[in-house]
Amino acid sequence: MYKIFLVVPPGIEKIAKKEVAIHFPKLRPFSPSDELDYECDLQTIYRLNLLLKVPNRILVRFGEFESTSFQDLFTKSVRLPWKQFLKKDVSVKIRTTCHKSKLYHSDAVTQRIHQAIESNLAKKVPLLKGESEESHGKQQLIIVRLLHDQVTISIDSSGNPLYMRGYREIVSKAPLRENIAASLLLASEWTPEFPLIDPFCGSGTIPIEAALIAKNHPPGLYRDFAFENWPEFNQSTWQNMRREYVQNSTEITSQIHGSDRNIGSIEIARKNAEKAGVNQFIEWKHQSISDVKPNSQPGWIVTNPPYGLRLSSNKDIRNLYAQFGNVLRQKFQGWNVIFLCNSVNLANQTKLKPKSLLSFSNGGINVQAFFARID
């Protein structure tokens, strides 16, 4: 059994817990705290990475101990069972943070952990540097955290962050990460039997994630993971697991629409949807918000409109939000809407009486997800 921890963007922890409960109803938290920590077997780690749409990463808690000197840090780290996760041909990337600890120099901590790994494996292990989130080849991310002299060492099971589904090679301005788009859809409680419209679709991430949900298509089906390089990885188990979800995919009958006033964004969205294998299930339109209209029963509008910091700081977009609200009130009675915005005052320009559902950071900007029922 492994202790695991789900890394999620701050502010959407409840959505992540809800998703775990849906897909893994028997999985229980390891501790009574609100943290996203669980205990599970290796196959469940495979399945968590394959299925979950919200987390950034899934970490395995590898070592936890107290340390106040570099010699003690090395001595305790070298005793950990590194061979359980590191093959002899692997490279490592060590990401270290230190807070309120006697060992406050993160580079020196990284050096001692690296020395402990090489001593344990009795060989030279390349240490990769750089802040890039992307992982290539046989490299293992190790996350070291010191807080009040308590050392926590975690092994990343995901590799590239889980929001990197593999279908989005081209982005438009101010792209929305895939896991944030999925979080909005889960928070909205949209289900595939209802139509969905994104009138500010940009790169198409929200409609694509909706189509993947409707297709019952796991987000990690066609990408690689760090656990595939672990010594205990079982290739046949993993192949059978993926094959199971391919066979259980469903036909999409949902009405999913994406539109944008920028023709370049629509072209990008189409290409991304083709890469995701869902383009034929989404209707794309090049049109402004004033031309958007429903053509079916009431459903959901889930969208990420422009907001000030994503555009020119001098550009007044209050009129855009006022027009957005006017269109919804005039044409979309009975629909539900959830939209992102960085300002309560700006959101209120819609006159939809929006309520804040979530608050988190999107691209370094503090935003809220606002919900309204259109009467």
Secondary structure as GFF3:
##gff-version 3
##sequence-region A 1 375
A	DSSP	beta_strand	2	7	.	.	.	ID=ss1
A	DSSP	alpha_helix	13	23	.	.	.	ID=ss2
A	DSSP	beta_strand	37	40	.	.	.	ID=ss3
A	DSSP	alpha_helix	42	51	.	.	.	ID=ss4
A	DSSP	beta_strand	57	66	.	.	.	ID=ss5
A	DSSP	alpha_helix	70	78	.	.	.	ID=ss6
A	DSSP	three_ten_helix	82	84	.	.	.	ID=ss7
A	DSSP	beta_strand	91	99	.	.	.	ID=ss8
A	DSSP	alpha_helix	106	121	.	.	.	ID=ss9
A	DSSP	beta_strand	127	128	.	.	.	ID=ss10
A	DSSP	beta_strand	139	147	.	.	.	ID=ss11
A	DSSP	beta_strand	150	156	.	.	.	ID=ss12
A	DSSP	alpha_helix	178	188	.	.	.	ID=ss13
A	DSSP	beta_strand	196	198	.	.	.	ID=ss14
A	DSSP	alpha_helix	205	214	.	.	.	ID=ss15
A	DSSP	three_ten_helix	226	229	.	.	.	ID=ss16
A	DSSP	alpha_helix	235	247	.	.	.	ID=ss17
A	DSSP	beta_strand	256	260	.	.	.	ID=ss18
A	DSSP	alpha_helix	263	276	.	.	.	ID=ss19
A	DSSP	three_ten_helix	279	281	.	.	.	ID=ss20
A	DSSP	beta_strand	282	286	.	.	.	ID=ss21
A	DSSP	three_ten_helix	289	291	.	.	.	ID=ss22
A	DSSP	beta_strand	300	303	.	.	.	ID=ss23
A	DSSP	three_ten_helix	308	310	.	.	.	ID=ss24
A	DSSP	alpha_helix	318	331	.	.	.	ID=ss25
A	DSSP	beta_strand	336	341	.	.	.	ID=ss26
A	DSSP	alpha_helix	344	348	.	.	.	ID=ss27
A	DSSP	beta_strand	355	362	.	.	.	ID=ss28
A	DSSP	beta_strand	365	373	.	.	.	ID=ss29
###
